[in-house]
Amino acid sequence: MPIVLMQRSWRDDPKYKDTEFVVYHYPHQYFDKIHSGANFVYYRPSRGATSQQSSAYFGCGELGDVWDDPYDATHRFVAIRKPIRFFRPVPYCDSTNTMFESRFKSRSGFQGHSVRFIDDVDYYRILSAAGLTGAMISGAATVDDVLAGLTSPLSSPPLDSLRPLLMVPEGTGYRPIGDGPDVYESAALQERARFDHQATLRLLKNEIDAIGGSCEFNNNIDLLANFGDQRFLIEVKSLNNPASTVDRMRYGMGQLFDYSVRYRAKIGNARPVLAFGSVPNRDVAWISDILQGNGVAFVARERDLIKPMNELAREFPVFH
């Protein structure tokens, strides 16, 4: 059964580490309602909303992986697999003042139900009112397609200014730009809320700070390490499933090569570094050589340490 996700403005409710169309952050009372594979629609309440989105449905998608908030056991994250932003928001009732969520008599009934089930008929009425057709929904690229390399990110997200990484932000560390992230930017951001990604970034930042370096980041770049006139472009990849190690390597390499070109004016010829959230299994140890041959330093987190995994990694200043 589809569900509705109440989505407040990020300025209005900063305790939630949401990034719209990327991840949804929710408390324990909704654990039994959120399930991977479910369809959903976003609903924006009136408080703090723009006039267009006030008390309106503004997007939809499919829920992906669910994982625990690494810093708060009473909350979880769920990934958004197929983000679709409505071209026109849909008000909570139609032209005849009939509620789109037919089991409610007024929008006051939504209070205390930030995550709620919605009837299939009501769900498709909302999508129809938004101007979405079945072909548009079924043909939309998913985050999984991007991660598997099945779609081409020719429509790149806007360039984002680099900003100092004073502390690794919980959640995605996303700063809204324009209409928000598309499916390609969503794929790049989604990992940031996972434990091994956060732990790896924090270890790297601590090591860089300890030897006098400085760190920057933005919506796309996980970490840019600066040591005087030396720069290192670092992409961190979670490795929760050892079977996906090669795919993780390929996707990370693609991001490094993409950002090296798109952000050349800002980062110069920064040296690429791929960082894994855990050490890969021995049966894929050859990926260290693949990365070495393509000019990419390779490091991995082992408990509370960052380990160099190829010769180029040993040139990274934190290992001197």
Secondary structure, DSSP 8 states (H G I E B T S, - for coil): --EEEE---TTT-TTS--BTTTEEEEEGGGTTT--TT-EEEEEE-STT--TTTTTEEEEEEEEEEEEE-TT-TTEEEEEESS-EEEEEEEESB-TTS-BSSTT-SSGGGGTT-SEEE--HHHHHHHHHHTT--HHHHHHS--HHHHHTT-S---S-------EE-SS--STT-----TT---HHHHHHHHGGGSHHHHHHHHHHHHHHHHTT-EEEE-SS-SEEEEETTEEEEEEEE--S-GGGHHHHHHHHHHHHHHHHHHTHHHH-S-EEEEEESS---GGGTTHHHHHHHTT-EEEEEETTEEEE-STGGGGSGGG-
